[in-house]
Amino acid sequence: MVDMVGGEMKMNTKATGIAAINRHKGSDLTARGEPMVWAMGGSLALGLLMITAFLGLIFWNGLTAFWPKPIEVVTTVDGRVIAGEPVRTESYKPSAADLSSLPAEARAKIEAAGGMSERTLYRIGNFDFYSNDFEWLPVFSVKSVAEPKNLMLVERSEWGVFIGKILSIAVDGKTTVNPPRAELDAADEQARDLRARRQAIERDKVGVINHAINAERLKARKAVLAHGEGSPEAKAAEDAAATETARLTKDFDRLSAEALAMRGKEEAVRVKVAEIGGQERDFALANFVRYYAANDVSFFQKVGIYLSRWWEFLTDEPREANTEGGVWPAIFGTLVMTIVMSVLVAPFGVISALYLREYAKQGTLVSLVRICVNNLAGVPSIVYGVFGLGFFAYVLGGSIDRAFFPEYLPNPTFGTGGLLWASLTLALLTVPVVIVSTEEALAAVPRSMREGSLACGASKWQTIKWIVLPRAMPGIMTGLILAMARGAGEVAPLMIVGVVKLAPELPLDGVFPFIHLERSFMHLGFHIYDVGFQSRNSEAGRSMVFVTALVLMVLVLALNTFSINVRNRLKRKFAGDKF
């Protein structure tokens, strides 16, 4: 019904039975898209901020760790004198015993600040003098602070950092008191040369002879195991080994005597030092790694020290329980392990995905396999480590030792943790990622391409090889990149299957067969754990943790950049190649 009201027609909803339409001046907030857009944008911004803050923390602490700092000489109110590098300052709450010993004025200031005060951590070094590397000094205990120019900071190959004065040097029986820098540098160069020559003899020449002597012993033992003890063949092998060992032993004795004489000359170059309190010590100058007057160096000299420290860190071996020196063995081990893992995981993942997507009959069983593959990604990494040790090392490695290296037993060759088993363990850990990404990449190839190839007479394998795989390769590379990034950062499985605190030998050297996959190795991730949580002084390894983390991130970034570059080239190659 329609009623005339005020000259206008209105619908009589009661009469027509049509429900009245409720009109609102506003609409529900959930019906609008803008709030959700802002919420998602805010979440993205927060995530990016957290990632940026994390990366900024790593990069800032890592890049500034090696910058030379001044040495402050602090005189305390009780008359003590301490010399050291200021590390950081923080607020803390003094204990009741500390407050009771303070003057009333100082105690009132602390109470006015809510019972809080400040303290500074100093790196005092001189562990052989003080049995401590760091010391906290509250601000209320400081009487005066000075930066004298005659104090030296010496980085040593043993006992860590020394902070104090150089009193004299002794070279060839001649002692020079308060030596000028030029004379000190000349003596240091002589000591370094002697040490380098001695180490070349001990590490290279003597090491080769030891390897040759051990090889002769193993030859004789192999003949005994093959032909029986007392057999003519075994006796001939033992006689040949004895003759060769006698010759090698003469060379060994000669080189050992030469190295011992070189060490005597090296120890004869001495330096006498004194710490800030006046205690004196006498060291071999060859023990010095780097020294400089911390309060009397220019900006460009600081840059030189900074770069030399980075060069040492990237190319040298660790020392002082891994809290000083370099991480070259860990960099090399991480790189080699990641490459071997990538080479192993690629065929496993790609072949499995090819079968599941292209050949297997889709059904309940295949769906179950896919569920299992996805669930494997959630298994704790330490479980993979236990499996790798039990199956790869003990079962496979033990069988290899018994079949091919019986002369080495009972010392295992492959029957213990090593680079090969660690790489295989991480390959199993990351293979679900490769399988899933490869399946998705294969599914993304248009069906029309497969049908066109088959219509032209190509077989199924030819179609997969020449049509499907090349176009799926960018997606496959994405899976490999993710697997490589995760594998390079894993630590828990490696602690069980091959990684060590300090590797005596690299997995790659000049001894046949040149690549030794059975050897233990160092890893940057484990190095971070060891320095941060296993060193005698956590403060001593604090800066090393950030620097090592920075190097690990850069290494993973470099590997990913290379892989992404390859993937992008493949994408450009097949861009627009669809119908």
C-alpha positions as CSV (number, residue, x, y, z in Angstrom):
1,M,0.0,0.0,0.0
2,V,1.1,3.5,-0.7
3,D,0.0,6.4,1.5
4,M,0.1,10.1,0.6
5,V,1.8,12.0,3.4
6,G,2.5,15.7,2.9
7,G,2.2,15.4,-0.8
8,E,4.7,12.5,-0.9
9,M,4.1,8.8,-1.5
10,K,5.4,6.4,1.2
11,M,5.3,2.6,1.2
12,N,3.1,1.1,3.9
13,T,5.3,-1.8,4.9
14,K,2.8,-3.2,7.3
15,A,0.2,-3.5,4.6
16,T,2.5,-4.9,2.0
17,G,4.3,-7.3,4.4
18,I,7.8,-6.0,3.4
19,A,10.1,-5.6,6.3
20,A,11.3,-2.1,7.0
21,I,14.9,-1.4,6.0
22,N,17.0,-0.3,9.0
23,R,19.3,2.5,7.9
24,H,22.3,3.5,10.0
25,K,24.2,6.7,9.8
26,G,27.5,4.7,10.1
27,S,28.7,1.2,9.3
28,D,30.4,-1.5,11.4
29,L,34.2,-1.1,11.7
30,T,34.8,-4.7,10.6
31,A,33.0,-3.9,7.3
32,R,35.7,-1.4,6.4
33,G,39.0,-2.5,4.9
34,E,41.2,0.4,6.1
35,P,41.7,-0.7,9.7
36,M,43.0,-4.1,8.6
37,V,45.3,-2.5,6.1
38,W,46.7,-0.3,8.8
39,A,47.1,-3.3,11.1
40,M,48.9,-5.4,8.5
41,G,51.1,-2.5,7.6
42,G,51.9,-1.9,11.2
43,S,52.8,-5.5,11.7
44,L,55.1,-5.4,8.7
45,A,56.7,-2.2,10.0
46,L,57.2,-3.8,13.4
47,G,58.8,-6.9,11.9
48,L,61.1,-4.8,9.7
49,L,62.1,-2.7,12.7
50,M,63.0,-5.8,14.8
51,I,65.0,-7.3,12.0
52,T,66.8,-4.0,11.4
53,A,67.5,-3.6,15.1
54,F,68.9,-7.1,15.3
55,L,71.1,-6.6,12.2
56,G,72.2,-3.2,13.4
57,L,73.2,-4.7,16.8
58,I,75.3,-7.4,15.1
59,F,76.9,-5.0,12.6
60,W,77.7,-2.2,15.1
61,N,79.2,-4.4,17.7
62,G,81.1,-6.5,15.1
63,L,82.5,-3.6,13.2
64,T,83.6,-1.6,16.2
65,A,85.1,-4.5,18.2
66,F,88.6,-4.1,16.7
67,W,88.8,-0.3,16.9
68,P,91.7,0.7,19.2
69,K,90.6,2.3,22.5
70,P,92.5,4.6,24.8
71,I,94.1,3.3,28.0
72,E,92.9,5.1,31.2
73,V,94.9,5.1,34.4
74,V,92.4,5.3,37.2
75,T,93.4,6.2,40.8
76,T,90.8,5.1,43.3
77,V,90.0,6.8,46.6
78,D,91.8,4.0,48.5
79,G,95.0,4.6,46.6
80,R,94.9,1.8,44.1
81,V,96.1,2.5,40.5
82,I,94.5,0.6,37.6
83,A,95.3,0.8,33.9
84,G,92.9,-0.5,31.3
85,E,90.7,0.0,28.3
86,P,87.1,1.3,29.2
87,V,84.7,-1.3,27.7
88,R,81.3,0.0,28.8
89,T,79.5,1.9,31.5
90,E,76.2,0.8,33.1
91,S,73.9,1.7,36.0
92,Y,73.7,-0.7,39.0
93,K,72.6,-0.8,42.6
94,P,75.5,-0.7,45.1
95,S,75.3,-3.2,48.0
96,A,74.8,-2.1,51.6
97,A,78.5,-2.8,52.3
98,D,79.6,-0.5,49.5
99,L,77.2,2.3,50.8
100,S,78.4,2.0,54.4
101,S,82.0,2.7,53.4
102,L,81.1,5.9,51.5
103,P,81.2,9.4,52.8
104,A,77.8,10.9,53.8
105,E,77.7,13.2,50.8
106,A,78.3,10.5,48.3
107,R,75.8,8.2,50.0
108,A,73.2,11.0,49.9
109,K,73.7,11.4,46.1
110,I,73.1,7.7,45.5
111,E,70.0,7.7,47.7
112,A,68.7,10.8,45.8
113,A,69.2,8.8,42.6
114,G,67.0,6.0,43.9
115,G,69.8,3.9,45.2
116,M,71.4,3.6,41.8
117,S,75.0,4.5,40.7
118,E,77.2,3.9,37.7
119,R,80.2,1.7,37.1
120,T,82.7,1.2,34.3
121,L,84.2,-2.1,33.1
122,Y,87.9,-1.9,32.3
123,R,89.9,-4.4,30.3
124,I,93.0,-4.5,32.5
125,G,94.6,-7.5,30.7
126,N,97.8,-8.8,32.4
127,F,96.2,-12.2,33.3
128,D,99.6,-13.6,34.3
129,F,99.9,-10.7,36.8
130,Y,96.4,-10.4,38.2
131,S,94.7,-13.7,37.3
132,N,91.9,-11.6,35.8
133,D,91.2,-9.8,32.6
134,F,88.5,-7.3,33.5
135,E,87.5,-5.2,36.5
136,W,84.5,-3.1,37.4
137,L,85.1,0.3,39.0
138,P,82.2,2.2,40.6
139,V,82.1,5.9,39.8
140,F,82.2,6.7,43.6
141,S,85.5,4.9,44.0
142,V,87.3,6.9,41.3
143,K,89.5,9.7,42.5
144,S,91.2,10.7,39.2
145,V,91.5,9.5,35.6
146,A,94.5,10.1,33.3
147,E,95.7,9.0,29.8
148,P,99.5,8.9,29.8
149,K,101.1,8.6,26.4
150,N,103.9,6.1,27.5
151,L,101.6,3.1,28.2
152,M,101.8,0.3,25.7
153,L,99.1,-2.2,24.8
154,V,100.6,-5.5,23.7
155,E,98.7,-8.4,22.2
156,R,100.5,-11.6,23.0
157,S,100.2,-15.2,21.6
158,E,100.0,-16.4,25.2
159,W,98.4,-14.9,28.4
160,G,96.4,-12.4,26.4
161,V,96.8,-8.6,26.5
162,F,99.5,-6.8,28.4
163,I,99.1,-3.2,29.5
164,G,102.1,-1.4,30.9
165,K,105.6,-0.1,30.0
166,I,108.4,-1.6,28.0
167,L,111.6,-1.2,30.1
168,S,114.3,-2.9,27.9
169,I,115.1,-5.3,25.1
170,A,117.9,-7.8,24.8
171,V,119.2,-8.8,21.4
172,D,122.3,-10.9,20.8
173,G,123.4,-10.3,24.4
174,K,123.0,-6.5,24.1
175,T,120.5,-4.8,26.4
176,T,118.9,-1.5,25.6
177,V,117.0,0.3,28.3
178,N,114.0,2.4,27.3
179,P,114.4,1.4,23.6
180,P,113.3,3.7,20.9
181,R,110.4,2.5,18.7
182,A,112.7,1.9,15.7
183,E,115.0,-0.4,17.7
184,L,112.0,-2.2,19.2
185,D,110.5,-2.7,15.7
186,A,113.8,-4.1,14.4
187,A,114.1,-6.6,17.3
188,D,110.5,-7.6,16.8
189,E,111.0,-8.2,13.1
190,Q,114.0,-10.4,13.9
191,A,112.1,-12.4,16.5
192,R,109.1,-12.9,14.1
193,D,111.5,-14.1,11.3
194,L,113.0,-16.7,13.7
195,R,109.6,-17.8,14.8
196,A,108.2,-18.1,11.2
197,R,111.2,-20.2,10.2
198,R,110.8,-22.5,13.2
199,Q,107.1,-23.0,12.7
200,A,107.7,-23.8,9.0
201,I,110.0,-26.6,10.1
202,E,107.7,-27.9,12.8
203,R,104.5,-27.7,10.9
204,D,105.5,-28.4,7.3
205,K,108.6,-30.5,7.1
206,V,108.3,-32.4,10.4
207,G,104.6,-32.9,9.7
208,V,105.3,-34.4,6.3
209,I,107.9,-36.8,7.8
210,N,105.5,-37.9,10.6
211,H,102.8,-38.6,8.0
212,A,105.3,-40.7,5.9
213,I,106.4,-42.7,9.0
214,N,102.8,-43.4,9.9
215,A,102.1,-44.4,6.3
216,E,105.0,-47.0,6.4
217,R,103.6,-48.4,9.7
218,L,100.2,-48.8,8.2
219,K,101.6,-50.5,5.1
220,A,103.3,-53.1,7.3
221,R,100.1,-53.7,9.3
222,K,98.0,-54.0,6.2
223,A,100.4,-56.8,4.9
224,V,100.1,-58.6,8.2
225,L,96.3,-58.5,8.1
226,A,96.2,-59.6,4.5
227,H,98.7,-62.4,4.5
228,G,99.0,-63.3,8.2
229,E,101.6,-62.5,10.8
230,G,104.9,-64.3,10.1
231,S,104.2,-64.8,6.4
232,P,106.9,-64.0,3.8
233,E,104.9,-61.1,2.4
234,A,104.3,-59.6,5.8
235,K,108.0,-60.0,6.8
236,A,109.1,-58.3,3.5
237,A,106.6,-55.4,4.1
238,E,107.9,-55.0,7.7
239,D,111.5,-55.0,6.6
240,A,110.8,-52.4,3.9
241,A,108.9,-50.3,6.4
242,A,111.7,-50.5,9.0
243,T,114.3,-49.4,6.4
244,E,112.2,-46.5,5.2
245,T,111.3,-45.5,8.8
246,A,115.0,-45.5,9.8
247,R,115.8,-43.1,6.9
248,L,112.8,-40.9,7.8
249,T,113.8,-40.9,11.5
250,K,117.2,-39.5,10.6
251,D,115.6,-36.6,8.7
252,F,113.2,-36.1,11.6
253,D,116.0,-35.9,14.2
254,R,117.9,-33.5,12.0
255,L,114.9,-31.2,11.5
256,S,114.0,-31.4,15.2
257,A,117.5,-30.3,16.2
258,E,117.3,-27.5,13.7
259,A,114.0,-26.4,15.1
260,L,115.3,-26.6,18.6
261,A,118.3,-24.4,17.7
262,M,116.0,-21.9,16.1
263,R,113.8,-21.8,19.2
264,G,116.9,-21.1,21.3
265,K,117.7,-18.1,19.1
266,E,114.1,-17.0,19.2
267,E,114.0,-17.2,23.0
268,A,117.2,-15.1,23.2
269,V,115.4,-12.0,21.9
270,R,113.9,-10.8,25.2
271,V,111.9,-7.9,26.4
272,K,111.4,-6.7,30.0
273,V,108.1,-5.1,30.9
274,A,106.4,-3.6,33.9
275,E,102.7,-3.2,34.7
276,I,101.2,0.0,36.2
277,G,101.9,-1.2,39.7
278,G,105.6,-1.8,39.1
279,Q,105.7,-5.6,38.8
280,E,108.2,-6.7,36.2
281,R,108.3,-9.7,33.9
282,D,110.7,-10.9,31.2
283,F,109.2,-12.3,27.9
284,A,110.4,-13.6,24.6
285,L,109.7,-10.8,22.1
286,A,108.4,-13.4,19.6
287,N,105.4,-13.8,21.9
288,F,104.3,-10.3,20.9
289,V,101.6,-10.2,18.2
290,R,101.0,-6.5,18.1
291,Y,101.9,-3.5,20.2
292,Y,101.2,0.2,20.2
293,A,101.1,3.2,22.5
294,A,97.3,3.4,22.8
295,N,97.2,7.0,23.9
296,D,99.7,8.3,21.3
297,V,98.4,7.0,18.0
298,S,97.0,9.1,15.2
299,F,93.7,8.4,13.4
300,F,95.4,6.8,10.4
301,Q,97.5,4.6,12.7
302,K,94.3,3.5,14.4
303,V,92.9,2.6,11.0
304,G,96.0,0.6,10.3
305,I,95.7,-1.3,13.6
306,Y,92.0,-1.8,12.9
307,L,92.6,-3.3,9.5
308,S,95.5,-5.5,10.7
309,R,93.3,-6.9,13.4
310,W,90.6,-7.8,10.8
311,W,93.2,-9.4,8.6
312,E,94.5,-11.5,11.5
313,F,90.9,-12.5,12.4
314,L,90.1,-13.6,8.9
315,T,93.4,-15.4,8.0
316,D,94.9,-16.7,11.3
317,E,94.2,-19.5,13.7
318,P,92.5,-19.0,17.1
319,R,94.4,-18.7,20.3
320,E,93.8,-18.2,24.0
321,A,90.9,-20.6,24.1
322,N,89.4,-19.1,20.9
323,T,88.9,-15.7,22.5
324,E,91.7,-14.1,20.5
325,G,93.4,-14.7,17.1
326,G,91.5,-15.6,14.0
327,V,88.8,-17.9,12.7
328,W,90.2,-19.0,9.4
329,P,89.7,-22.7,10.1
330,A,86.1,-22.1,11.2
331,I,85.4,-20.0,8.0
332,F,86.9,-22.7,5.8
333,G,85.1,-25.5,7.6
334,T,81.7,-23.7,7.4
335,L,82.2,-23.0,3.7
336,V,83.3,-26.5,2.8
337,M,80.5,-28.2,4.8
338,T,77.8,-25.9,3.3
339,I,79.0,-26.7,-0.2
340,V,79.2,-30.4,0.4
341,M,75.7,-30.3,2.0
342,S,74.3,-28.5,-0.9
343,V,75.8,-31.0,-3.4
344,L,74.3,-33.8,-1.4
345,V,70.8,-32.4,-0.7
346,A,70.2,-31.3,-4.3
347,P,69.9,-34.8,-5.9
348,F,68.0,-36.2,-2.9
349,G,65.4,-33.4,-2.9
350,V,65.0,-33.0,-6.7
351,I,64.7,-36.7,-7.5
352,S,62.2,-37.3,-4.7
353,A,60.1,-34.3,-5.8
354,L,60.2,-35.4,-9.4
355,Y,58.9,-38.9,-8.5
356,L,56.1,-37.6,-6.3
357,R,54.9,-35.0,-8.8
358,E,55.6,-36.6,-12.2
359,Y,55.6,-40.4,-11.8
360,A,53.8,-41.4,-8.6
361,K,50.1,-42.2,-8.9
362,Q,48.3,-39.6,-6.8
363,G,46.4,-41.2,-4.0
364,T,46.4,-41.9,-0.3
365,L,49.9,-43.2,-0.1
366,V,51.5,-40.3,-1.9
367,S,49.5,-37.9,0.3
368,L,50.8,-39.7,3.3
369,V,54.3,-39.4,2.1
370,R,53.9,-35.7,1.5
371,I,52.5,-35.3,5.1
372,C,55.6,-37.2,6.4
373,V,57.9,-35.0,4.4
374,N,56.3,-31.8,5.8
375,N,56.5,-33.2,9.3
376,L,60.2,-33.9,9.0
377,A,60.8,-30.2,8.8
378,G,59.5,-30.0,12.4
379,V,61.8,-32.6,13.9
380,P,64.3,-31.1,16.4
381,S,67.7,-30.7,14.8
382,I,69.4,-32.5,17.7
383,V,67.5,-35.7,16.8
384,Y,69.1,-35.5,13.3
385,G,72.4,-35.3,15.0
386,V,71.8,-38.4,17.1
387,F,70.6,-40.3,14.0
388,G,73.7,-39.1,12.0
389,L,76.1,-40.3,14.7
390,G,74.3,-43.6,15.2
391,F,73.6,-44.5,11.5
392,F,76.2,-42.6,9.4
393,A,79.2,-42.7,11.8
394,Y,78.8,-45.9,13.7
395,V,77.0,-48.1,11.1
396,L,78.1,-46.9,7.7
397,G,81.5,-45.5,8.9
398,G,82.2,-48.6,11.0
399,S,81.5,-50.8,7.9
400,I,83.7,-48.7,5.7
401,D,86.6,-48.9,8.3
402,R,86.3,-52.7,8.5
403,A,86.2,-53.1,4.7
404,F,88.7,-50.5,3.5
405,F,90.8,-49.3,6.5
406,P,91.4,-52.4,8.7
407,E,95.0,-51.4,9.3
408,Y,93.8,-48.2,11.1
409,L,91.7,-50.0,13.6
410,P,91.0,-49.6,16.5
411,N,91.4,-46.0,15.7
412,P,88.4,-45.1,13.5
413,T,88.7,-43.3,10.1
414,F,85.1,-42.9,9.0
415,G,83.6,-44.5,12.1
416,T,83.5,-41.3,14.0
417,G,82.2,-37.8,13.4
418,G,83.6,-36.0,10.3
419,L,82.8,-33.6,7.5
420,L,81.1,-36.1,5.3
421,W,78.7,-37.4,8.0
422,A,78.0,-33.8,9.2
423,S,77.1,-32.8,5.6
424,L,74.9,-35.8,5.2
425,T,73.1,-35.1,8.5
426,L,72.4,-31.6,7.5
427,A,71.3,-32.7,4.0
428,L,68.6,-34.9,5.7
429,L,67.7,-32.0,7.9
430,T,67.1,-29.6,4.9
431,V,65.8,-32.1,2.3
432,P,62.1,-31.4,3.1
433,V,62.6,-27.8,2.2
434,V,64.0,-28.8,-1.2
435,I,61.3,-31.4,-1.9
436,V,58.5,-29.0,-1.1
437,S,59.9,-26.1,-3.2
438,T,60.8,-28.4,-6.1
439,E,57.2,-29.8,-6.1
440,E,55.8,-26.3,-6.2
441,A,58.2,-25.3,-9.0
442,L,57.2,-28.4,-11.1
443,A,53.5,-27.8,-10.6
444,A,54.0,-24.1,-11.7
445,V,55.2,-25.2,-15.2
446,P,52.1,-24.9,-17.5
447,R,50.5,-28.2,-18.5
448,S,50.4,-27.0,-22.1
449,M,54.1,-27.2,-22.4
450,R,54.1,-30.8,-21.3
451,E,51.4,-31.6,-23.8
452,G,53.1,-29.8,-26.6
453,S,56.3,-31.7,-26.0
454,L,54.5,-35.0,-25.9
455,A,52.6,-34.2,-29.0
456,C,55.9,-33.6,-30.9
457,G,56.9,-37.1,-30.1
458,A,59.1,-36.6,-27.0
459,S,59.1,-39.2,-24.3
460,K,58.1,-38.4,-20.7
461,W,61.7,-38.2,-19.5
462,Q,62.7,-36.1,-22.4
463,T,59.8,-33.7,-21.6
464,I,60.9,-33.5,-18.0
465,K,64.6,-33.1,-18.9
466,W,64.3,-30.5,-21.6
467,I,61.0,-28.7,-20.9
468,V,59.9,-29.0,-17.2
469,L,63.2,-29.0,-15.3
470,P,64.8,-26.0,-16.9
471,R,61.6,-23.9,-16.3
472,A,61.3,-25.2,-12.7
473,M,64.9,-24.5,-12.0
474,P,64.4,-21.0,-10.4
475,G,62.0,-22.5,-7.9
476,I,64.4,-25.4,-7.2
477,M,67.2,-22.8,-6.6
478,T,64.9,-21.1,-4.1
479,G,64.6,-24.3,-2.1
480,L,68.4,-24.8,-2.3
481,I,69.0,-21.3,-1.1
482,L,66.7,-21.8,1.9
483,A,68.3,-25.2,2.7
484,M,71.8,-23.7,2.4
485,A,71.0,-20.8,4.7
486,R,69.5,-23.1,7.3
487,G,72.3,-25.7,7.1
488,A,75.0,-23.1,7.4
489,G,73.6,-21.8,10.7
490,E,72.8,-25.1,12.4
491,V,75.0,-26.1,15.4
492,A,73.2,-28.7,17.5
493,P,73.6,-31.7,15.0
494,L,77.2,-30.7,14.3
495,M,78.2,-30.9,18.0
496,I,77.5,-34.6,17.8
497,V,78.6,-35.4,14.2
498,G,82.0,-33.9,13.7
499,V,82.6,-30.2,14.7
500,V,85.4,-29.6,17.2
501,K,86.7,-26.7,19.3
502,L,90.0,-26.6,17.5
503,A,90.8,-28.7,14.4
504,P,94.4,-29.7,14.1
505,E,94.1,-30.1,10.3
506,L,91.9,-28.6,7.6
507,P,89.7,-31.0,5.5
508,L,91.6,-29.8,2.4
509,D,95.4,-29.9,2.2
510,G,98.3,-31.0,0.0
511,V,98.4,-34.6,1.1
512,F,96.8,-37.2,-1.2
513,P,93.8,-37.5,-1.7
514,F,93.8,-33.8,-0.9
515,I,90.1,-33.7,0.2
516,H,89.7,-35.5,3.6
517,L,85.9,-35.8,4.2
518,E,86.6,-38.0,7.3
519,R,88.3,-35.2,9.3
520,S,86.7,-33.2,12.0
521,F,86.3,-29.5,11.3
522,M,85.6,-26.1,12.9
523,H,82.3,-24.2,12.3
524,L,81.5,-20.6,12.9
525,G,78.2,-21.3,14.6
526,F,79.9,-23.7,17.1
527,H,82.7,-21.1,17.5
528,I,80.1,-18.6,18.6
529,Y,78.7,-21.0,21.2
530,D,82.1,-22.0,22.4
531,V,83.4,-18.4,22.9
532,G,80.2,-17.1,24.3
533,F,79.5,-19.9,26.8
534,Q,82.5,-22.1,27.3
535,S,85.4,-19.7,27.7
536,R,87.0,-19.0,31.1
537,N,85.9,-15.3,30.9
538,S,82.7,-14.4,29.1
539,E,83.7,-10.8,28.9
540,A,86.9,-11.7,27.0
541,G,84.8,-13.5,24.3
542,R,82.0,-10.9,24.1
543,S,83.4,-8.9,21.2
544,M,84.6,-12.1,19.5
545,V,81.0,-13.4,19.6
546,F,79.7,-10.4,17.7
547,V,82.5,-10.4,15.2
548,T,82.1,-14.1,14.5
549,A,78.4,-13.7,14.1
550,L,79.0,-10.9,11.6
551,V,81.4,-13.1,9.6
552,L,78.9,-15.9,9.6
553,M,76.1,-13.6,8.3
554,V,78.3,-12.2,5.6
555,L,79.4,-15.7,4.5
556,V,75.7,-16.9,4.3
557,L,74.8,-13.7,2.5
558,A,77.6,-14.3,0.0
559,L,76.5,-17.8,-0.7
560,N,72.9,-16.7,-1.0
561,T,73.8,-13.8,-3.3
562,F,75.6,-16.2,-5.7
563,S,72.6,-18.6,-5.7
564,I,70.1,-15.8,-6.2
565,N,72.1,-14.5,-9.1
566,V,72.0,-17.9,-10.8
567,R,68.3,-18.1,-10.1
568,N,67.6,-14.7,-11.6
569,R,69.6,-15.6,-14.7
570,L,67.5,-18.7,-15.2
571,K,64.3,-16.6,-14.7
572,R,65.4,-14.1,-17.4
573,K,66.3,-17.0,-19.8
574,F,62.8,-18.4,-19.7
575,A,60.9,-15.1,-19.3
576,G,57.8,-15.1,-21.5
577,D,58.4,-18.6,-22.7
578,K,54.9,-19.8,-21.9
579,F,51.8,-20.7,-24.0
